[in-house]
Amino acid sequence: MRDLTYPPVIVAAKTAFRLLGQHFTMSGTEHVPREGGVLLACNHIGYVDFIYGGLAANPSGRLVRFMAKRELFDHRFVGPLMRSLHHIEVDRGAGEASARTAVEYLRAGEAVGIFPEATISRSFELKEFKTGAVRIAAEAQVPLVPVVLWGTQRMMTKDHPRDFSRGKTIAITVGEPLHPTGADPVAETAQLRAAMAGLLDRTIRAYPAAEQPPGSWWLPASYGGTAPSPEEALRLDDEERRRRAERRANKSTN
């Protein structure tokens, strides 16, 4: 794939990170192979996750093609950029086409990024996973590498104002590759989720305490924060889907 846009975008992003005074703690990046197809499975806690998730593969010199929702590709300005970076458009109502594209990319030796939770977790803990990640990795016969992000939710996430103030720590933890066979996608998805839950716990506990004191809104309730519990987060997700459906219905009748 020709990448005229991706390299300068990476340079611009790293410049922005420096201007924002961000501190990075990265571990396990050696688990991302330097060549050949690989699927990176990332947790989803904020709107900028696909920017930071790609850094997991940066030490290996890889460019990650993320699977992202169709609405981004429909945007007047963001859409052309997403296509120029060869990201993969996902229609949540018909995901088979995007899965086929991901498999083609992987078989061609590309690094692809996926969010198994599909949507942002308001609790900042792991939601239930879709089985797409293990199915795609199994069909393409490539390793599935778990990646956990922490700190990105502090900049831009659901239900909170944007905050691009300086000095935030961004933690990226990469786990050992899994090798799904596709024989039991549900069990293999549970294995992926368990691996990522362990990475997330380790990453939260290692995060600078001064940056996430008890009561922080970006800290899960189970860790002493004030983020919604997973159950409350599910209720908020249901309300959001209902409002979105109502808007679509009203728009179609006007």
C-alpha contacts under 8 A as a table, 3 or more apart, distances in Angstrom:
res1	aa1	res2	aa2	distance
3	D	6	Y	5.59
3	D	7	P	7.11
3	D	84	S	7.68
3	D	85	L	6.96
4	L	7	P	6.88
4	L	8	P	7.83
4	L	84	S	7.88
5	T	8	P	5.89
5	T	9	V	6.22
5	T	81	L	7.99
5	T	84	S	6.25
5	T	85	L	6.30
6	Y	9	V	5.07
6	Y	10	I	6.23
6	Y	63	L	7.74
6	Y	84	S	7.69
6	Y	85	L	5.58
7	P	10	I	5.20
7	P	11	V	6.43
8	P	11	V	4.99
8	P	12	A	6.12
9	V	12	A	5.02
9	V	13	A	6.06
10	I	13	A	5.01
10	I	14	K	6.15
11	V	14	K	5.25
11	V	15	T	6.19
12	A	15	T	5.07
12	A	16	A	6.23
13	A	16	A	5.00
13	A	17	F	6.24
14	K	17	F	4.94
14	K	18	R	6.34
15	T	18	R	5.18
15	T	19	L	6.26
16	A	19	L	5.00
16	A	20	L	6.09
17	F	20	L	5.10
17	F	21	G	6.25
17	F	22	Q	5.55
18	R	21	G	4.93
18	R	22	Q	6.20
19	L	22	Q	7.83
19	L	166	R	7.79
20	L	164	F	7.16
20	L	165	S	6.73
20	L	166	R	4.59
20	L	167	G	6.46
20	L	168	K	7.95
21	G	166	R	5.15
21	G	167	G	4.72
21	G	168	K	7.12
22	Q	166	R	6.58
22	Q	167	G	4.94
22	Q	168	K	5.03
22	Q	169	T	5.66
22	Q	170	I	6.96
23	H	167	G	6.76
23	H	168	K	6.26
23	H	169	T	4.53
23	H	170	I	6.09
24	F	169	T	5.74
24	F	170	I	4.93
24	F	171	A	5.80
24	F	172	I	7.60
25	T	169	T	7.38
25	T	170	I	6.40
25	T	171	A	4.79
25	T	172	I	6.28
26	M	29	T	7.07
26	M	56	A	7.77
26	M	171	A	5.92
26	M	172	I	4.80
26	M	173	T	5.77
26	M	174	V	7.95
27	S	172	I	6.60
27	S	173	T	5.04
27	S	174	V	6.15
28	G	31	H	5.80
28	G	173	T	6.00
28	G	174	V	4.55
28	G	175	G	6.00
28	G	176	E	7.67
29	T	32	V	5.78
29	T	56	A	5.79
29	T	57	A	6.71
29	T	59	P	6.76
29	T	60	S	7.56
29	T	173	T	7.43
29	T	174	V	5.61
30	E	33	P	7.18
30	E	59	P	7.72
30	E	60	S	7.25
31	H	145	V	7.37
31	H	174	V	6.82
31	H	175	G	6.72
31	H	176	E	5.77
31	H	177	P	6.61
32	V	38	V	7.62
32	V	56	A	7.61
32	V	57	A	6.04
32	V	60	S	6.52
32	V	145	V	7.04
32	V	177	P	7.95
33	P	36	G	7.12
33	P	38	V	7.33
33	P	60	S	6.70
34	R	60	S	4.98
34	R	61	G	6.65
34	R	62	R	6.81
35	E	62	R	7.85
35	E	109	G	6.93
36	G	106	L	7.73
36	G	108	A	7.79
36	G	109	G	4.23
36	G	110	E	6.48
36	G	111	A	7.68
37	G	105	Y	7.64
37	G	106	L	4.45
37	G	107	R	6.06
37	G	108	A	6.82
37	G	109	G	3.92
37	G	110	E	4.81
37	G	111	A	5.52
37	G	112	V	7.82
37	G	142	V	5.74
37	G	143	P	7.59
38	V	106	L	6.40
38	V	109	G	7.48
38	V	110	E	6.72
38	V	111	A	4.88
38	V	112	V	6.39
38	V	137	A	7.82
38	V	142	V	5.43
38	V	143	P	5.35
38	V	144	L	6.28
38	V	145	V	7.30
39	L	106	L	7.43
39	L	111	A	5.91
39	L	112	V	4.92
39	L	113	G	5.81
39	L	114	I	7.25
39	L	133	A	7.78
39	L	137	A	6.43
39	L	142	V	6.95
39	L	143	P	6.34
39	L	144	L	4.90
39	L	145	V	6.13
40	L	111	A	7.33
40	L	112	V	6.11
40	L	113	G	4.66
40	L	114	I	6.18
40	L	144	L	5.97
40	L	145	V	4.83
40	L	146	P	5.96
40	L	147	V	6.53
41	A	113	G	6.03
41	A	114	I	5.06
41	A	115	F	5.75
41	A	116	P	6.48
41	A	133	A	7.03
41	A	144	L	6.91
41	A	145	V	6.02
41	A	146	P	4.88
41	A	147	V	5.73
42	C	53	G	6.85
42	C	113	G	7.20
42	C	114	I	6.25
42	C	115	F	5.15
42	C	116	P	7.09
42	C	146	P	6.26
42	C	147	V	4.71
42	C	148	V	5.68
42	C	149	L	7.20
43	N	115	F	6.00
43	N	116	P	7.19
43	N	117	E	6.94
43	N	126	L	6.95
43	N	147	V	6.87
43	N	148	V	5.57
43	N	149	L	6.50
43	N	196	M	7.80
44	H	49	D	6.51
44	H	115	F	6.29
44	H	117	E	6.77
44	H	118	A	7.71
44	H	119	T	6.65
44	H	120	I	4.93
44	H	121	S	6.15
44	H	124	F	7.93
44	H	149	L	7.78
45	I	49	D	7.05
45	I	120	I	5.07
45	I	121	S	5.34
45	I	122	R	7.10
45	I	124	F	5.64
45	I	149	L	7.82
45	I	150	W	7.84
45	I	152	T	6.95
45	I	153	Q	5.35
45	I	157	T	6.78
46	G	49	D	5.63
46	G	120	I	6.14
46	G	121	S	7.98
46	G	152	T	5.89
46	G	153	Q	4.56
46	G	154	R	7.94
46	G	155	M	7.65
46	G	156	M	5.63
46	G	157	T	4.30
46	G	158	K	7.17
47	Y	50	F	7.66
47	Y	120	I	7.73
47	Y	153	Q	7.66
47	Y	156	M	5.69
47	Y	157	T	5.56
48	V	51	I	5.47
48	V	52	Y	6.73
48	V	152	T	6.65
48	V	155	M	7.97
48	V	156	M	6.77
49	D	52	Y	5.25
49	D	53	G	5.59
49	D	149	L	7.44
49	D	152	T	6.49
50	F	53	G	5.01
50	F	54	G	6.31
50	F	66	F	6.78
50	F	113	G	7.99
51	I	54	G	5.83
51	I	55	L	7.47
52	Y	55	L	5.38
52	Y	56	A	7.64
52	Y	149	L	7.75
52	Y	152	T	7.77
53	G	56	A	5.78
53	G	113	G	7.90
53	G	147	V	7.51
53	G	149	L	6.97
53	G	172	I	7.67
54	G	57	A	5.75
54	G	58	N	6.72
54	G	63	L	7.06
54	G	64	V	5.60
54	G	113	G	7.72
55	L	58	N	4.79
55	L	59	P	7.57
56	A	59	P	7.16
56	A	147	V	7.37
56	A	172	I	6.75
56	A	173	T	7.79
56	A	174	V	6.96
57	A	60	S	5.38
57	A	61	G	6.50
57	A	62	R	5.27
57	A	63	L	6.96
57	A	64	V	7.15
58	N	61	G	4.96
58	N	62	R	5.60
58	N	63	L	7.12
59	P	62	R	7.63
62	R	111	A	6.77
63	L	110	E	7.86
63	L	111	A	6.49
64	V	110	E	7.47
64	V	111	A	4.94
64	V	112	V	5.20
64	V	113	G	6.05
65	R	85	L	7.18
65	R	86	H	6.02
65	R	87	H	4.51
65	R	88	I	6.65
65	R	110	E	7.63
65	R	111	A	6.24
65	R	112	V	4.61
65	R	113	G	5.83
66	F	87	H	4.99
66	F	88	I	5.99
66	F	112	V	5.60
66	F	113	G	4.29
66	F	114	I	5.99
67	M	87	H	6.10
67	M	88	I	4.58
67	M	89	E	6.03
67	M	90	V	6.22
67	M	98	S	7.68
67	M	102	A	7.81
67	M	112	V	7.37
67	M	113	G	6.09
67	M	114	I	5.43
67	M	115	F	7.63
68	A	72	L	7.22
68	A	87	H	7.16
68	A	88	I	6.13
68	A	89	E	5.48
68	A	90	V	5.55
68	A	114	I	7.90
69	K	72	L	6.00
69	K	73	F	7.46
69	K	89	E	5.94
69	K	90	V	4.75
69	K	91	D	6.28
69	K	92	R	7.17
70	R	73	F	5.21
70	R	74	D	6.34
70	R	89	E	5.25
70	R	90	V	5.21
70	R	91	D	5.43
70	R	92	R	7.90
71	E	74	D	4.98
71	E	75	H	6.43
72	L	75	H	5.33
72	L	78	V	6.19
72	L	79	G	5.71
72	L	82	M	7.62
73	F	78	V	6.51
73	F	79	G	3.74
73	F	80	P	7.09
73	F	82	M	6.41
73	F	83	R	7.31
73	F	89	E	6.74
74	D	78	V	7.81
74	D	79	G	5.51
75	H	78	V	5.31
75	H	79	G	4.98
76	R	79	G	5.99
76	R	80	P	7.47
77	F	80	P	6.19
77	F	81	L	7.03
78	V	81	L	5.25
78	V	82	M	6.15
79	G	82	M	5.15
79	G	83	R	6.29
80	P	83	R	5.18
80	P	84	S	6.11
81	L	84	S	5.05
81	L	85	L	6.32
82	M	85	L	5.25
82	M	86	H	6.45
82	M	87	H	5.63
83	R	86	H	4.95
83	R	87	H	5.94
83	R	88	I	7.78
84	S	87	H	7.77
88	I	98	S	6.53
88	I	101	T	7.25
88	I	102	A	7.14
89	E	98	S	6.29
90	V	94	A	7.91
90	V	95	G	6.10
90	V	97	A	7.99
90	V	98	S	5.43
91	D	94	A	5.33
91	D	95	G	5.49
91	D	98	S	7.39
92	R	95	G	5.53
94	A	97	A	6.99
95	G	98	S	5.45
95	G	99	A	6.26
96	E	99	A	5.05
96	E	100	R	6.22
97	A	100	R	5.16
97	A	101	T	6.32
98	S	101	T	4.99
98	S	102	A	6.15
99	A	102	A	5.04
99	A	103	V	6.26
99	A	132	G	7.59
99	A	136	I	6.51
100	R	103	V	5.13
100	R	104	E	6.25
101	T	104	E	5.05
101	T	105	Y	6.22
102	A	105	Y	5.07
102	A	106	L	6.16
102	A	112	V	6.93
102	A	136	I	7.21
103	V	106	L	5.06
103	V	107	R	6.06
103	V	136	I	6.04
103	V	137	A	7.56
103	V	139	E	6.97
103	V	140	A	5.28
104	E	107	R	5.19
104	E	108	A	6.22
104	E	140	A	7.66
105	Y	108	A	5.10
105	Y	109	G	6.59
105	Y	110	E	5.37
105	Y	111	A	7.68
105	Y	112	V	7.39
106	L	109	G	5.10
106	L	110	E	4.92
106	L	111	A	6.49
106	L	112	V	6.84
106	L	140	A	6.18
106	L	142	V	7.21
107	R	110	E	7.27
107	R	140	A	5.77
107	R	141	Q	7.97
114	I	133	A	6.84
115	F	118	A	5.33
115	F	119	T	7.60
116	P	129	F	5.03
116	P	130	K	5.37
116	P	131	T	7.30
116	P	132	G	7.03
116	P	133	A	6.14
117	E	120	I	7.30
117	E	121	S	7.76
117	E	126	L	7.40
117	E	127	K	5.81
117	E	128	E	6.10
117	E	129	F	4.74
117	E	130	K	6.20
118	A	129	F	7.68
118	A	130	K	7.27
120	I	157	T	7.72
120	I	158	K	7.51
121	S	124	F	5.10
121	S	125	E	6.54
121	S	126	L	6.77
121	S	127	K	6.31
121	S	233	A	7.39
122	R	125	E	7.86
122	R	158	K	6.75
122	R	227	A	7.23
122	R	228	P	6.61
122	R	230	P	7.73
122	R	233	A	5.43
123	S	126	L	7.93
123	S	220	P	5.81
123	S	221	A	7.62
123	S	227	A	5.44
123	S	228	P	4.96
123	S	229	S	5.55
123	S	230	P	5.38
123	S	233	A	5.76
124	F	218	W	7.29
124	F	219	L	7.17
124	F	220	P	5.86
124	F	227	A	7.39
125	E	220	P	6.57
125	E	230	P	7.14
126	L	193	R	7.77
126	L	197	A	6.88
127	K	230	P	7.53
129	F	189	T	6.90
129	F	190	A	7.90
129	F	193	R	6.96
130	K	133	A	7.23
130	K	189	T	7.51
131	T	134	V	5.83
131	T	135	R	6.27
131	T	185	P	6.05
131	T	186	V	6.43
131	T	189	T	5.75
132	G	135	R	5.04
132	G	136	I	5.95
133	A	136	I	5.33
133	A	137	A	6.18
133	A	144	L	7.81
133	A	189	T	7.72
134	V	137	A	5.11
134	V	138	A	5.90
134	V	144	L	7.33
134	V	180	P	5.79
134	V	181	T	7.99
134	V	182	G	6.75
134	V	185	P	6.23
134	V	188	E	6.66
134	V	189	T	6.21
135	R	138	A	5.18
135	R	139	E	6.10
135	R	180	P	7.67
135	R	182	G	5.77
135	R	185	P	6.39
136	I	139	E	5.23
136	I	140	A	6.11
137	A	140	A	5.23
137	A	141	Q	5.68
137	A	142	V	5.30
137	A	143	P	6.50
137	A	144	L	6.10
137	A	179	H	7.67
137	A	180	P	6.51
138	A	141	Q	4.85
138	A	142	V	6.70
138	A	179	H	7.35
138	A	180	P	5.12
138	A	181	T	4.95
138	A	182	G	5.19
139	E	181	T	7.91
139	E	182	G	7.28
141	Q	179	H	7.89
141	Q	180	P	7.94
141	Q	181	T	7.74
142	V	179	H	7.05
143	P	177	P	5.68
143	P	178	L	5.74
143	P	179	H	5.11
143	P	180	P	7.54
144	L	177	P	5.37
144	L	178	L	4.98
144	L	179	H	6.07
144	L	180	P	7.33
145	V	174	V	7.21
145	V	175	G	6.34
145	V	176	E	6.33
145	V	177	P	4.42
145	V	178	L	6.19
146	P	174	V	5.91
146	P	175	G	5.24
146	P	176	E	7.12
146	P	177	P	6.90
146	P	178	L	7.96
146	P	192	L	7.16
146	P	195	A	7.27
146	P	196	M	6.08
147	V	172	I	7.08
147	V	173	T	5.78
147	V	174	V	4.56
147	V	175	G	6.32
147	V	196	M	7.08
147	V	199	L	8.00
148	V	171	A	7.99
148	V	172	I	5.75
148	V	173	T	5.15
148	V	174	V	6.44
148	V	196	M	6.67
148	V	199	L	6.46
148	V	200	L	5.96
148	V	203	T	7.76
149	L	152	T	6.96
149	L	170	I	7.40
149	L	171	A	5.78
149	L	172	I	4.82
149	L	173	T	6.65
149	L	200	L	7.79
150	W	153	Q	7.15
150	W	170	I	5.96
150	W	171	A	5.03
150	W	172	I	6.59
150	W	200	L	7.90
150	W	203	T	7.08
150	W	204	I	7.08
151	G	154	R	5.56
151	G	155	M	7.68
151	G	168	K	7.27
151	G	169	T	6.20
151	G	170	I	4.85
151	G	171	A	6.39
152	T	155	M	5.66
152	T	156	M	7.02
152	T	170	I	6.42
153	Q	156	M	5.59
153	Q	157	T	5.33
153	Q	218	W	6.69
154	R	157	T	7.23
154	R	162	R	7.94
154	R	163	D	6.72
154	R	218	W	6.33
155	M	162	R	5.52
155	M	163	D	4.65
155	M	164	F	5.48
156	M	160	H	7.25
156	M	161	P	6.98
156	M	162	R	4.87
156	M	163	D	6.58
157	T	160	H	6.15
157	T	161	P	7.77
157	T	162	R	7.45
165	S	168	K	7.60
168	K	211	E	7.73
169	T	207	Y	7.94
169	T	208	P	7.82
169	T	211	E	7.93
171	A	203	T	7.00
171	A	207	Y	7.33
172	I	203	T	7.88
173	T	199	L	6.73
173	T	203	T	6.85
174	V	199	L	7.75
175	G	195	A	7.56
175	G	196	M	7.71
175	G	199	L	7.08
178	L	192	L	7.57
180	P	185	P	7.92
180	P	188	E	6.41
181	T	184	D	7.66
182	G	185	P	5.30
182	G	188	E	7.69
184	D	187	A	5.50
184	D	188	E	6.15
185	P	188	E	5.03
185	P	189	T	5.84
186	V	189	T	5.10
186	V	190	A	6.27
187	A	190	A	5.04
187	A	191	Q	6.30
188	E	191	Q	4.91
188	E	192	L	6.29
189	T	192	L	5.01
189	T	193	R	6.16
190	A	193	R	5.04
190	A	194	A	6.08
191	Q	194	A	5.14
191	Q	195	A	6.22
192	L	195	A	5.16
192	L	196	M	6.24
193	R	196	M	5.10
193	R	197	A	6.00
194	A	197	A	5.01
194	A	198	G	6.32
195	A	198	G	5.32
195	A	199	L	6.43
196	M	199	L	4.94
196	M	200	L	5.99
197	A	200	L	5.05
197	A	201	D	6.17
198	G	201	D	5.24
198	G	202	R	6.25
199	L	202	R	5.15
199	L	203	T	6.05
200	L	203	T	5.02
200	L	204	I	6.07
201	D	204	I	5.30
201	D	205	R	6.20
202	R	205	R	5.31
202	R	206	A	6.18
203	T	206	A	5.16
203	T	207	Y	6.14
204	I	207	Y	5.23
207	Y	211	E	7.67
207	Y	212	Q	7.73
208	P	211	E	5.52
208	P	212	Q	6.94
209	A	212	Q	5.32
209	A	213	P	5.97
210	A	213	P	5.95
212	Q	216	S	5.82
212	Q	218	W	7.63
212	Q	219	L	6.72
213	P	216	S	5.83
213	P	225	G	7.89
214	P	219	L	7.79
214	P	223	Y	7.81
214	P	224	G	5.16
214	P	225	G	5.41
215	G	219	L	7.35
215	G	224	G	6.02
215	G	225	G	4.24
215	G	226	T	5.26
216	S	219	L	5.38
216	S	224	G	7.94
216	S	225	G	4.92
216	S	226	T	5.92
216	S	227	A	7.66
217	W	220	P	7.73
217	W	225	G	5.86
217	W	226	T	4.78
217	W	227	A	5.04
218	W	225	G	6.89
218	W	226	T	7.29
218	W	227	A	5.97
219	L	223	Y	6.54
219	L	224	G	6.97
219	L	225	G	4.32
219	L	226	T	6.45
219	L	227	A	5.89
220	P	223	Y	5.38
220	P	224	G	6.69
220	P	225	G	5.03
220	P	226	T	6.50
220	P	227	A	5.05
220	P	228	P	7.16
220	P	229	S	7.18
221	A	224	G	5.13
221	A	225	G	4.52
221	A	226	T	5.29
221	A	227	A	5.45
221	A	228	P	6.53
221	A	229	S	5.88
222	S	225	G	7.08
222	S	229	S	7.72
228	P	231	E	7.74
228	P	232	E	5.54
228	P	233	A	5.56
229	S	232	E	5.12
229	S	233	A	6.00
230	P	233	A	4.95
230	P	234	L	6.21
231	E	234	L	5.18
231	E	235	R	6.51
232	E	235	R	5.05
232	E	236	L	6.31
233	A	236	L	5.05
233	A	237	D	6.13
234	L	237	D	4.97
234	L	238	D	6.21
235	R	238	D	5.11
235	R	239	E	6.31
236	L	239	E	5.06
236	L	240	E	6.18
237	D	240	E	5.04
237	D	241	R	6.25
238	D	241	R	5.15
238	D	242	R	6.19
239	E	242	R	5.06
239	E	243	R	6.22
240	E	243	R	5.20
240	E	244	R	6.15
241	R	244	R	5.05
241	R	245	A	6.11
242	R	245	A	5.12
242	R	246	E	6.20
243	R	246	E	5.05
243	R	247	R	6.23
244	R	247	R	5.13
244	R	248	R	6.29
245	A	248	R	5.10
245	A	249	A	6.14
246	E	249	A	5.02
246	E	250	N	6.09
247	R	250	N	5.12
247	R	251	K	6.02
248	R	251	K	5.07
248	R	252	S	6.18
249	A	252	S	5.22
249	A	253	T	6.44
250	N	253	T	5.29
250	N	254	N	6.37
251	K	254	N	5.34
